[in-house]
Amino acid sequence: MTAETETVSAASRPDSAQSSEIVEHFFREQSRRLYGTLTRILGPRDLSIIEDVVQEACFRALRTWSIGGIPDNPAGWITRVAINLARDAMRRTQMATTKEAALIAFFEQQESTPLAAAAGDGKLPDDSLRLLFVCCHPSISPEAQVMLSLKVLCGFTTRQIAVAFTSSDAAVEKQLARTKRRIRELGMAFDLPEGEELALRLNSAHIALYLLFNEGYKASSGERPIHEELCREAIRLTVLLLDHPVGRTPRSHALLALMLLTAARFPSRLSMSGDLLRLTDQDRTKWDQALINRGLFHLGQSAEGDDFSEYHVQAGIAATHCIAPSYESTDWSQILELYDRLVAIKPTAIVALNRAVALSHVKGPEAALAALETIGSGESLKSHYLFHAVTGELHSRLNHHERAADCFRQALNLAELRPEQAHFERQLERLYISRDHREREVGHRPAESHA
């Protein structure tokens, strides 16, 4: 009996929406394991085939489960389908028989082992780590290393990668194609490097994990503003990195501290209706104190040695927010000082934009607007919705309601995430209500006497 005809219980026949949600979960959670397993067997030079196999397995799951229901062992189902597809692909391309033998041996092992354990028992985390460092091979350009990591290991779409790199979809596709061709030319092996070779790849690995967490913390598109499973995976891989002697560096500790301190705020980031809540509106009693304590511990560990990175500074900013009992008591002067240091390390427009927010709390919205005029001269930042969102908020605080409304309309047009669009719609509605209230007050005000 093949996986696609595996029987399902009558109680597990969900609608197509539920099937789609479960397939998305497996695409995120299980595809990374499948990528690692198949890469270990077939080798990195066949990444394009592996990518096609994993995507086809997920597509078949969506199609089959939508009609026949979810199998009792969905992890085993999708694993078996991927293995069968890989064997078929090898036969079509006439690959070396040694690879097919290895794949058959793995397949037979799954036949004698519960497939749920094979797909998710935690015995394959090193495959994920190996795959990360395969993608970060020093013979590939640093930018291509991170792009490949996000595509292959993290399951990012081309659009998500383009947003992360402020690039176009077409440019990302071309870069990924060139990178995979380069891997085939190099004949790269699926080995976890040691010593200096591993150290040379750490920086790209850190960037890929950072971007993976960022996409989970704040999705670049779609209906869901947060993908906590991506953040959990980024944390898991960073912990694995710290477990390796060469990966146990102050920078790795700082990156993990940043992730933990940021993830601690998840329970209060969304309202009951699923809307994003700003920091000022979040219930701090819901913040995960255990994660905060873990984050502060790793922040302390990151202080050992002379290394000082952007992750140290960002973790320091996150820690300052986490230890403040309220929004009003936040040490904004400390945060501004940290942003000054971050600008020196990473002088990007987005960093400068965040610094302007901190500056507004220390020296007022006028000073922040003046800073925005300097950094907003470039078209790249003006095409980002956050620039207009921050500018609109500053004008709103100064009661420049018409200018604030213009900014929020631009932010609304540029935002791709539906919850953020809803936020800007509410901001505009608030401004219109405020304007109407002022006009009514003026209309009912007694005329001044000129006597």
C-alpha positions in Angstrom: 0.0 0.0 0.0 1.5 3.4 -1.0 1.4 6.5 1.2 -1.1 8.2 -1.1 -3.7 5.5 -0.6 -3.2 5.1 3.2 -6.6 4.9 4.9 -7.8 7.6 7.2 -10.1 7.4 10.1 -13.6 8.8 9.7 -12.9 11.2 12.5 -10.0 12.8 10.7 -11.7 14.2 7.6 -11.3 18.0 7.9 -12.3 20.6 5.5 -9.8 22.0 3.0 -9.0 25.0 5.1 -7.8 22.8 8.0 -5.9 20.6 5.5 -4.2 23.7 4.1 -3.2 24.8 7.6 -1.7 21.4 8.4 0.2 21.3 5.1 1.6 24.7 5.8 2.8 23.5 9.2 4.5 20.6 7.6 6.0 22.7 4.9 7.6 24.9 7.6 8.4 22.2 10.2 9.0 19.0 8.3 10.4 20.3 5.0 13.6 21.4 6.8 14.1 17.9 8.1 13.4 16.4 4.6 15.8 18.9 3.0 18.5 17.8 5.5 17.9 14.1 5.1 17.8 14.1 1.3 20.8 16.4 1.1 22.7 14.0 3.4 21.9 11.1 1.0 22.0 12.8 -2.4 24.5 15.5 -1.8 24.3 19.3 -2.0 24.9 19.3 -5.8 21.3 18.1 -6.3 19.6 20.8 -4.3 17.3 21.7 -7.2 16.0 18.2 -7.3 15.6 18.1 -3.5 13.7 21.3 -3.6 11.4 20.0 -6.3 10.8 16.8 -4.3 9.9 18.5 -1.1 7.6 21.0 -2.8 5.9 18.2 -4.7 5.4 16.2 -1.5 3.7 19.2 0.1 1.6 19.8 -2.9 0.4 16.1 -3.0 -0.4 16.3 0.7 -2.6 19.4 0.1 -4.4 17.8 -2.8 -4.8 14.3 -1.2 -5.7 15.4 2.3 -8.2 17.9 1.0 -10.1 15.1 -0.6 -9.5 12.0 1.5 -8.8 13.5 4.9 -5.6 13.7 7.0 -3.9 10.4 7.6 -3.3 9.1 11.1 0.4 9.6 10.6 0.8 12.7 8.5 4.5 13.0 9.3 5.2 9.5 8.1 2.9 10.1 5.0 4.8 13.1 3.8 8.2 11.5 4.5 7.4 8.4 2.5 6.0 10.4 -0.4 9.2 12.5 -0.5 11.4 9.4 -0.5 9.4 7.8 -3.4 9.6 11.0 -5.4 13.4 11.2 -4.8 13.8 7.7 -6.1 11.8 8.5 -9.2 13.8 11.6 -9.8 17.0 9.7 -9.6 15.9 7.1 -12.1 14.8 9.9 -14.5 18.2 11.6 -14.3 20.2 8.4 -14.2 22.1 9.3 -11.1 24.8 7.1 -9.6 23.5 3.8 -8.3 25.2 4.3 -5.0 22.9 7.2 -4.2 19.8 5.1 -5.0 21.1 2.3 -2.8 21.6 4.8 0.0 18.1 6.1 -0.5 16.6 2.6 -0.6 18.4 1.7 2.6 17.0 4.8 4.3 13.5 3.9 2.9 13.8 0.4 4.2 14.8 1.7 7.6 11.7 3.8 7.7 9.6 0.6 6.9 10.9 -1.0 10.1 10.8 2.1 12.2 7.7 4.2 13.1 7.6 6.9 10.5 6.5 9.6 12.9 9.7 9.1 14.8 11.7 9.1 11.6 10.2 12.5 10.6 10.2 14.2 14.0 11.9 12.4 16.8 14.7 14.9 17.1 17.4 12.6 15.8 18.0 14.7 12.7 18.8 18.2 14.1 22.5 17.9 13.0 21.2 17.6 9.4 19.6 21.0 9.8 22.9 22.4 11.1 24.9 20.7 8.4 22.6 22.1 5.7 22.9 25.6 7.1 26.7 25.4 6.9 26.6 23.8 3.4 24.6 26.9 2.3 27.2 29.1 3.9 30.2 27.7 2.0 32.9 30.3 1.6 33.2 29.7 -2.1 29.8 31.3 -2.5 29.3 35.0 -2.1 28.1 36.1 1.4 24.8 37.4 0.0 24.2 34.2 -1.9 25.0 32.2 1.2 22.2 33.8 3.1 19.8 33.7 0.3 20.3 30.0 -0.2 20.0 29.4 3.5 16.7 31.2 3.6 15.4 29.3 0.5 16.6 25.8 1.2 16.8 25.5 5.0 14.2 28.1 6.1 11.6 27.5 3.3 11.3 31.2 2.4 9.5 32.2 -0.8 11.3 34.2 -3.4 9.2 37.2 -2.4 10.2 36.9 1.3 13.9 36.8 0.4 13.5 39.8 -1.9 11.9 41.8 1.0 14.7 40.8 3.3 17.3 42.0 0.9 15.2 44.9 -0.5 15.7 43.4 -3.9 13.4 42.2 -6.7 12.0 38.7 -7.2 13.7 38.4 -10.5 17.1 39.3 -9.1 16.7 36.8 -6.3 15.7 34.0 -8.7 18.8 34.7 -10.9 21.0 34.7 -7.8 19.7 31.4 -6.5 20.1 29.8 -10.0 23.7 30.9 -10.2 24.4 29.7 -6.7 23.0 26.2 -7.3 25.0 26.0 -10.5 28.1 27.0 -8.5 27.4 24.3 -5.9 27.2 21.6 -8.7 30.5 22.9 -10.1 32.2 22.7 -6.7 30.9 19.2 -6.0 30.3 20.3 -2.4 30.0 17.6 0.3 27.4 17.4 3.1 29.9 17.6 5.9 29.9 19.7 9.0 33.1 21.7 8.9 35.4 22.0 11.9 37.8 24.6 13.3 38.6 27.6 11.2 36.5 26.4 8.3 33.4 26.5 10.5 34.4 29.8 11.9 34.6 31.3 8.4 30.9 30.4 7.9 29.6 31.6 11.2 28.8 35.2 10.1 26.5 34.1 7.3 24.9 31.5 9.5 24.1 34.2 12.1 22.6 36.4 9.4 20.4 33.6 8.0 19.1 32.7 11.5 18.5 36.4 12.3 16.4 36.9 9.1 14.6 33.6 9.8 13.6 34.9 13.2 12.7 38.4 11.8 10.3 36.8 9.2 8.6 35.0 12.0 8.4 38.0 14.3 7.0 40.2 11.6 5.8 38.5 8.4 6.6 40.3 5.2 3.2 39.5 3.6 0.0 37.5 4.0 -2.8 37.4 6.5 -0.8 36.3 9.5 1.4 39.0 11.1 3.4 36.5 13.2 4.7 33.1 12.4 5.9 31.8 15.8 7.0 28.5 14.3 9.7 30.3 12.3 10.9 32.0 15.5 11.0 28.7 17.4 13.0 27.1 14.6 15.5 30.0 14.6 15.9 29.6 18.3 16.3 25.9 18.0 19.0 26.2 15.4 20.8 28.9 17.3 20.8 26.7 20.4 22.3 23.9 18.3 24.9 26.3 17.1 25.9 27.2 20.7 26.1 23.5 21.5 29.0 23.2 19.0 32.4 24.2 20.4 33.2 26.5 17.5 29.8 28.0 17.4 29.9 28.8 21.1 30.9 32.5 20.7 29.8 35.8 22.3 28.1 36.7 19.0 26.0 33.5 19.1 25.1 34.2 22.7 24.0 37.7 21.8 21.9 36.5 18.8 20.1 34.0 21.0 19.6 36.6 23.7 18.0 38.9 21.1 15.7 36.1 20.0 14.6 35.1 23.5 14.0 38.6 24.7 12.0 39.4 21.6 10.0 36.2 21.7 9.1 36.9 25.3 6.7 39.6 24.1 4.7 37.3 21.8 1.8 36.7 24.2 0.9 40.4 24.1 1.6 41.3 20.5 -1.9 40.6 19.2 -5.3 41.7 20.4 -8.2 39.3 20.8 -9.3 40.1 17.3 -5.8 39.4 15.9 -4.7 43.0 15.4 -1.0 43.9 16.0 -0.5 45.9 19.2 2.1 48.6 19.6 4.5 48.4 22.4 2.7 51.1 24.3 -0.6 49.1 24.2 0.8 45.7 25.2 0.0 44.0 28.5 3.4 43.5 30.1 2.1 41.1 32.7 1.7 38.6 29.8 5.3 38.7 28.8 7.1 35.4 29.3 9.4 36.0 32.3 11.2 32.6 31.8 12.2 33.6 28.3 13.3 37.0 29.6 15.5 35.4 32.2 17.0 33.1 29.7 17.7 36.0 27.4 19.3 38.0 30.1 21.5 35.0 30.9 22.8 34.7 27.3 23.2 38.5 27.1 25.5 38.2 30.1 27.4 35.3 28.4 27.8 37.4 25.3 29.8 40.0 27.3 32.7 37.6 27.7 35.6 38.5 25.3 36.2 41.5 23.1 33.6 40.7 20.4 30.9 43.4 20.1 28.3 43.0 17.3 25.0 44.4 16.1 23.4 41.5 17.9 24.9 42.7 21.2 23.4 46.1 20.7 19.9 44.9 19.6 19.8 42.4 22.5 20.6 45.3 24.8 17.7 47.4 23.4 15.4 44.4 23.8 16.5 43.9 27.3 15.9 47.6 28.2 12.3 47.2 27.0 11.9 43.9 28.9 13.1 45.2 32.2 10.9 48.3 32.1 7.8 47.8 34.3 5.8 50.1 32.0 6.1 51.9 28.6 6.3 55.3 30.4 9.2 54.1 32.6 11.3 52.9 29.7 14.8 54.2 29.7 14.7 55.9 26.3 18.0 57.7 26.9 19.7 54.3 27.2 17.9 53.0 24.1 19.0 56.1 22.1 22.5 55.6 23.2 22.4 52.0 22.1 20.9 53.0 18.7 23.8 55.5 18.3 26.2 52.6 18.7 24.1 50.4 16.3 24.2 53.2 13.7 28.0 53.1 13.9 28.1 49.4 13.4 25.3 49.1 10.9 24.6 52.4 9.2 21.4 51.5 7.3 18.4 53.6 6.7 16.2 51.2 8.8 18.5 51.5 11.8 18.4 55.2 11.5 14.6 55.1 11.3 14.4 53.2 14.5 16.9 55.6 16.1 14.5 58.5 15.2 11.7 56.8 17.1 14.0 56.6 20.2 15.1 60.2 19.6 11.4 61.4 19.6 11.0 60.0 23.2 14.2 61.8 24.4 14.2 65.1 22.5 10.7 65.3 21.1 8.9 64.7 17.8 10.4 67.8 16.1 13.9 66.5 16.6 12.9 63.1 15.2 11.3 64.7 12.1 14.4 66.7 11.5 16.4 63.4 11.6 13.9 61.7 9.2 14.4 64.5 6.7 18.1 63.6 6.5 17.7 59.8 6.2 14.5 60.0 4.1 16.3 61.6 1.1 16.9 58.2 -0.4 14.1 56.7 -2.5 14.6 53.2 -1.0 13.5 54.3 2.4 10.6 56.4 1.0 9.3 53.3 -0.7 9.1 51.5 2.7 5.8 51.8 4.6 7.5 52.1 8.0 9.1 55.4 7.0 5.6 56.9 6.4 4.2 55.2 9.4 6.8 56.7 11.7 6.5 60.1 10.1 2.7 60.0 10.4 2.9 59.1 14.1 5.3 62.0 14.8 3.0 64.5 13.0 0.1 63.1 14.9 1.8 63.8 18.2 2.3 67.4 17.0 -1.4 67.7 16.1 -0.4 68.0 12.4 -3.5 66.0 11.5 -3.6 66.6 7.7 0.1 65.8 7.3 -0.3 62.7 9.5 -3.2 61.5 7.4 -1.2 61.9 4.2 1.6 59.8 5.7 -0.7 57.1 7.0 -2.4 56.9 3.5 1.0 56.3 1.9 1.9 53.7 4.6 -1.5 52.0 3.9 -0.7 51.9 0.1 2.7 50.4 0.7 1.9 47.9 3.4 1.5 44.3 2.2 0.4 42.7 5.5 -3.4 42.9 6.1 -3.2 43.5 9.9 -0.9 46.4 9.3 -3.2 47.8 6.6 -6.0 47.5 9.2 -3.9 49.4 11.7 -3.3 52.3 9.3 -7.0 52.4 8.4 -7.8 52.8 12.2 -5.2 55.5 12.4 -6.9 57.4 9.6 -10.3 56.9 11.1 -9.0 58.3 14.4 -7.6 61.4 12.7 -10.9 62.0 10.8 -12.9 61.6 14.1 -10.5 64.1 15.8 -10.8 66.5 12.9 -14.6 66.4 12.9 -14.6 66.9 16.7 -12.4 70.0 16.3 -14.6 71.4 13.6 -17.7 71.0 15.7 -16.0 72.7 18.6 -15.1 75.7 16.3 -18.7 75.8 14.9 -20.2 76.0 18.4 -17.7 78.4 19.9 -19.2 81.9 20.7 -18.1 84.7 18.5 -15.5 87.0 19.9 -16.7 90.5 21.0 -15.0 93.5 19.3 -16.6 96.0 21.5 
